Amino acid sequence: MTSRSGQGSSGSSRTRVGKYELGRTLGEGNFAKVKFARHVESRENVAIKILDKEKVLKHKMIDQIKREISTMKLIRHPNVIRMYEVMASKTKIYIVLEFVTGGELFDKIARSGRLKEDEARKYFQQLICAVDYCHSRGVFHRDLKPENLLLDANGVLKVSDFGLSALPQQVREDGLLHTTCGTPNYVAPEVIHNKGYDGAKADLWSCGVILFVLMAGYLPFEETNLTALYKKIYKAEFTCPPWFSSSAKKLINRILDPNPATRITFAEVVENDWFKKGYKPPVFEQPTVSLDDVNSIFSESLDSKDLVVERREEEGHVAPVTMNAFELISKSQGLNLSSLFEKQMGLVKRETRFTSKCSADEIISKIEKAAGPLGFDVKKNNCKLKIQGEKTGRKGHLSVATEILEVAPSLYMVELRKSQGDTLEFHKFYKNLATGLKDIVWKAEPIDGGKDGGKDEGKDGGKDGGKDGGKDGAKTSK
C-alpha cells in the first residue's frame, strides 16, 4: 500500500511504492521514467525504472520488457548494474535497480579528454570481464557504448541498459541473432548488414570501439553521412593515433576485424599480454536465479494483494518543495554541504545545479527569458520545468528537466538534468543558459567538474569541453 510522509511547508508529500519512498526523477524516455528512491527500512538508495503498462501494450513492447527484466535477473556481477526486484500495479511496472553515483564513463572522457593507457586498460578489463560473464549466462548486450557504462562512487565500472539485449530463445536455427540494434558508431559490420550475427563477436567489436575511444578521446569511425559511416565500418577504415602503444594497436586491430570469422575471441583477449597486465579477475558469488515470476507482472490474473499502489503528489499553487536533511544529502551525492558544490567523487554529470536567493517565480521567469533565444521551449508545471530544444541534435531533441527546491528560507536550489539528447549538447546548453542567468545565480556547480568559483561560475559553468566534442560524442580539446 501507499503511505504519505515528509510533509513540507509547501504542503506537498512524498510518494511511496511498496517499501520504497520515491524521490527525484533521474531520467526519462518514451516508455519509462527512472526515479531515485530509498528503502524505508534499510535506508538503501536505489533507482526505480517505472514503465507504463498501457504504452508497453500499445507499442507491442511486452517481449522487449520481459527480455530486459529477465536479463537483469540473470546477471549477478560486480561490474553490472544489479536488479533487486520487480513490482507491478494495475497500470505500471516498477523495476528496482542498483543506484550508482559516479556518472557516465562518457562524461569522464568528454570532460577530461582521453585516458592514459593504464587507466583505459583498467576499465577495458572490467568491461570484458562483465560482458564475457553476461555471455556465459546466455545474454548479449548489443548496445555497448560509453553512455551505457557507469561508474560507482569508487570509480568501478558498471554496465547498464539491457533494454536491447537478446536471450538464447531469440537465436534462430542457424544460431545467429537477426535483430539490428545499437548505436551506429559502435555496432559491428555484420550487425549493420543484418544477415544474422554472433552476439558475442558483435559485442566484442563494440568493446574494441570503446577501448579506442577511451585511449584516443574520439571515435575510430565517424562521418556525418550515415552511408559513408557504414562504408568505413564495413572496411574497418580507421587509424590508431601515434600515442597508442604497439601492443595496444595490435589488440585493437584484431578486435576491429570486419570479418567475424577471423576476429579475436573473448577467450583470446583475456589471454592477450596487453590485456593481462595488472589484471585481477573479481571474486563473486553466482547464485541460481529463477525467471518464473517475470511473466506474472504482465498477467491479467495477478492477485490484487501482490499489487502495489502509487499515489501521485498533489498539485497546488506555485511553491517549491522544501527539502529535508535526507533529500539534501541525497541531492548532493557526497558533496560538501557547507558549500553545496565542492567537487568530490560521486557527482553525476548528466545534471548540474545552482542556488539563488530570488523567488521561485523570478527564477522561472529568468529561465524562460534565457532559454528562448537559445532555441528552447519551456513548459511549466508548478516548480518543475521541461526545457525542450526546437532543433534536432546528434541524438534527437535535447530535453532538460528542471526543478526548483527550497533548501533554506529564501534560498533555492535549481537542478537541471538532461532527460533526453546528447550529453555534450547539454553541457553547451547549460553554459549558454548560465550566461543569461548570472544575475540570479548565488552559487553554481561547474558542469565540467572544476572547482567552485562562487557567483561568477554561473557565467560560464567552467572550461569549454572543446568545439569538436559535439562532432563525435567523445573528442575534446585536450
N, C-alpha and C positions, 0 to 999 in steps of 0.2 A: 504493500500500500504506500501511498504518497504521504509524506508529512511536510509541514511548513515550518521553517525555522529562520533564525537570523534576521529578525525584523530590524530594519534600519530607519533612520529619520525620514526617509522618503516614502516609507510605507510599503516598499516592495519586499518580496520574500524569495528565499532560495527554493529551488525545486529539487525534490528527492525522488530517485527512481530505485526501487529495491533498497539495497543498503548503501546506495551512493548518493552523495549530495552534488548536484551539478553546478559547475561554475561557468567561466567564460568560454566562448567559442574559440577553438584553436584553428579551425579551418572548415571550409565548406565547398561542396561541389554540386553537380546536378542531382545526384541521388543520395548524398549523405552529408551529414554535418558531424564534426568532431568536437567534443566538449571536454574541458578539463573537469575532473571530478575527484571526490575524496570519499573513501570508505568510512562510514560513520563510526565504525567500531575500531578498526585497526589504524585509522588515520592515514592510510596509504594513499598517495596520489596516483591517479590513473587517467587514461584518456578513454572516452567512450564514443565510439562511432555510432551515430544514430541514423538508421535507414527508414525511409518512408515506405511502408508495405505497398501502398496504392501505386506509387511511382514505379516500384520494382516490378509489380504485376503488369502495369500498363506497358512498360517498355520490355517486357519479357526477359527480365534480368534475373529470374529466380535461380537458374542454373549457375550464373556467374557468382551471385552472392553466396549460394550454397558452397560453391567451389572455394571462394575466399575464406569462408568460415572453416571449412574442412581443412584447408591448407594450414591455417594458423593453429588449429587444434593439433595437427600432426607434428608441428615444429616445436622443439624444446632445445634451444641452442643459445649460448651466451651472446652471440652476435646477431641474433634475430629478434625483432620485436615480439614479445610474448602476448598471447591472448589468454586472459584469465577465465572468462565465462561469457555466455550469451544469454540474454533475456529477451522477452517479447511482450509487447502489449497488444491490444486489438489492432492498432494501426502502425506500430513501429517495432523495429528490431534494434536491440542495444548490444553492441559488441564491446566488451571491456578489455582494454589493451594496456600494456606497459607504457608508462609515461616517461619520456626521456627529455632532458633539458638542454642538451648541448647544441641543438640546431642541426642544420643540414651540413654534410661534408661539402656540398656545393658552395655554401656561404663562406666556408673557410678558404676555398680557392678564390672565389670572387672577391673576397675582402683582402687577402694577403698575397695572392699570386700563387705560382707553382710551389710545390712542396720539395724539400730536399729528398734525395733518393732513398735514404734510410727511413724517413717518415712515410714516404709513399709506399715503400715495401711493407711497413708495419700494417698499414690499412689494407693493402692488397692481400697480405697473408690472412687477415681476419675475414676479408670478403670471400676469398677462395675457400677457406675453411667452412664458412657459413653456407655458401651456395652448394659446395660439394656434399655437405650434410643434408641439405634440402633434397638434392638429387637421390641420396641414399634412402630417403623416405618417399620417393616417387613423386617429388614435387619440383616443377621447373618454374622459375620466376617470370621470365620473358619480358620484363621491363626494367632491367637493371640500368641505373644511371645515377649520377651523384645526388640528384634531388631525392632519390629513394634510399639514400644512405645517410643515416642519422648518427649523431654522437651523443653518448650519455655524459653525465657530469664529470666523469673521469677520462673522457676522450676515447672511450671504447666504441668501436663501430657497431651499429645496429641496422640490419637490413629491414626495410619496411615496405608496405604496399604490395600485397599479394593479390590485388584485385584482378590481375590478368594472368594468374598462374593456371597451370593445367595439371590435373591429376591423371594417373595412369589410365583410367577408363576412357579418357578422351583420345588416347593413342589409337589410331586405326590399325587395320590388319597388317599394313605394311610397316608398322612400328614407328611411324613418323607422325609428328604433330602437323596440323593443317590450318591453324588459325593465325593470321598475321596480327601481331600485337607489337607494342613497344614504341619507342621514340626513334624516328628515322636515323639520327646521327649515331645511335648506339646499336642498332639491330644488324644482325649478320646478313650477308648477301642472300643466303638460302631462304631466310625468312621473308625478305622483300620479294624474292622470286615466287614464293607461295606455292611451291610444288611439294610440300612436305619437308620436314626438317627434324633433326635430332635435337631435342630441347636442351640437353646438356651441352652439346657443342655450340649451340646458338648462345646460351648463357655465357659460355667461356669467351666467346667473341666480345660480348658486351663488357665482361671483366677486363679484357685487353684494352678496349677503348677507354675505360675508366682509369686504368693504370697510366695510359698515355696522358690523359687529361691531368691527373694528379702531378705527374712529373714535368709536363710541358706548360700547363696553365692554359691550354687551348685544345680544341678538338682535332683529331687526325683527319677527319672527313668533314669538310664544311663548304657548302655552296648555298647561295640564296635561292637558286633554282633547284627544285626537288629532283628533276630528271638528271641534272648534272651531278647532284649529290649521289644519287643511286649508281650512276656510272662509276664514280670514284670508289664507292663501296664494293661494287661488283669486281673491280680490278684491284682492289686494295691499294689504291694510289695514295700513299702518304709518305712523309719523310720524317724520320726522328731528328729532333734538334741536336746540335753538337754536344750539349752538356749531358746527354744520356750516356751512361757507361756502355761499353761494347757488349757486356753480358746482358744488360737490360734491353738493349736494342735487339739482340738475338732472340730473347724470350718474346718480346712484343711482336716481332716479325713472325714467329712460329704460331702465336695466338691469332694474329690478324692474317691468317692464311685464308684466302677466299674459297678454297676447296675444303669443305668439312671433312672429306675422307682423309686428307693429309694433315689437317690441323692437329696441333698438340692436344693431348687429353688432360683432364684434371689430374689424373694419377701421375702423368709425366711432369706437369707443372710443379706438383708437390715435391718431386724428386730433383727439380732443377736447382743447380748450385746457387744462382742468384736468389731464388725464392727461399731456399733453406737457411740463408744467413740470418742468425738470431731468432729463428722460428721455434716457438714452443706451443705445440697444439694444446688447446684448452681441455681441461678435465671437467666433465659434467655428467649428470645422470640422464638416462634415456628411458623415461617411463613409457609404458604401453598406454596409448591413448585411444579411447573409443569414439567413434563418429555416430553412434546410434541416435544421439539427441539432436543432430543437426537438422534433420527433416522436420522435427516437431515444431520449430519456431515458425514454419510456414503453414502448419497444419490448421485446417478449419476446426478440427475437433480438439484443439489444445484446451486442456482443463482450465477453467476460469481461475482456480486457486493458484495456478502456475503463472498467471499473467501479472505483469507489473503495471502500475499506473503512474503516469507523469502529469502533474498539474502545472499548467502554464502560469507564468508570472502575470500579475495584474498590471494592466496598463492604466496610467493616470496622467497627471499633469507633468510637464517637462521638469524633471528633477533628477539629478544624478544619484545613482546608488551610493550609499555610504559604505565604505569598505571597513570590515572589522580586521583585527590583527592577523588572523589566518589568511584572509584574502590578500592583504597587503604583502605578506611574506610570500605567498604563492605567486603573486604577480611579479615580485621582484626576483624570484627564482635564484636565490643565493646572492643577490646584490646587497651591498651595504646600505641599510635603511637610513643611516644618518645623512647620506647624500642622495639616496634613491637610485642613482645612476652610475655608481662606481663599477667599472667593468671587472667581473670575475668569471671563472668558468661556469657555464650553465646558462648563458644568455642565448635565447632563441632569436636569431636574426631575421626571421620572417616577419618580425614585428618590431616596433620601436615606440617610445613613449616620450612625452614631455609633460611638465607641470605648468600650471597657470594660476594666477590669482584673480583672473577675470571671471565673470559669472558664466554659467553653462550656456545661457542664451548668447552672450557675446562670443564665446568660443565657437559655437555653431555658426554664427553669422560670419565670423572671420574665415572659417574653413570653407564655407560656401563661396565667399568672395575670392579666396586664394585658389580654389580648385577650378573654378570656371574658366579663367584664361589658359589653364593648362590642358583644357580639353576634357575635363571630367565633370560628370553629372553627380549631384549629391541628393540622396534620398534620406529623409529623416523619419525616425521612429523614436520619439522621446529623446533620450540622450545617446541613442545608437544611430550611427550614420552608415550608409553604404555609398562609397565613392567609386563610381564606375567610369572607366575610360571609354571615350567615344570611338577611338581608333583601335583597330585590331593589332595587337602586338605580336611578339615572336611566339607566344603561347596563348593566343586569343586575347580577349579583353582583360585588361588589368582591373581587378576589383579589390578595394581596400575597405575592410570593416573597421569602423572607428567607434570607440566608446569613451564616454566622459564619466569619471568616477570621482566622488568626493573623498579625499584621503585625510583631510583635516578641515576645520572650519575655515571657509573662504580659500581653500587650496584644492585644486582639481588636477587629477591625472588624466591625460588624454592618451589613449592607447590606439595606435594604428597598426593593423595587421593585414598582411597580404592574404586574401582568401582565394584568389584566382590570378593566374597570369605568371609572368616571368619575375624571378627574384631580383635580377639586376634592374629591370624596369621599375620595380617597386622602390629600390634604393634611389634611383634617379628621380622618381616622382616625389619621394619624401624630401629630398634635398631641395627641390624646386618649391614644394609646398612650404617648407620651413622658412624660406626666404620671405614669403608673404605673411607668415605668422609671427615673425620675430618680435613684433610689438606686444604680443600677448604671452610669449614664452618666458617663464620664470627660470626653468632649468630643463635642459634637454639631454636625452640619451643619444650620443652619436651613433648613427646607423652602421658605421664601419667598425665599431667595437673599440674606437680610440678612447682616450681619457676625456672625462667630462670637463667642459670648459665654462660651465655656468650658462648665463643667458645667451652669450654670443654663439653657443653651439647651435642654437635654433636657426642661425643664419645659413649655415651650410651643412650641418649634420656630419661634418668630418671630411676626410680626404676622399677625393673622387676615385671611383673604382676603375677608371680607365675608359676612354671613349670607345675602345674596341670591345668592351665587355659584352654589350648587347648583341654583338655580331655572332659570337659563337657560344655564348652561355657559360664561358669559362675564362676567356682571355682577359687579362687585366693589364694595367700599365706597368706592372713590375717587370 
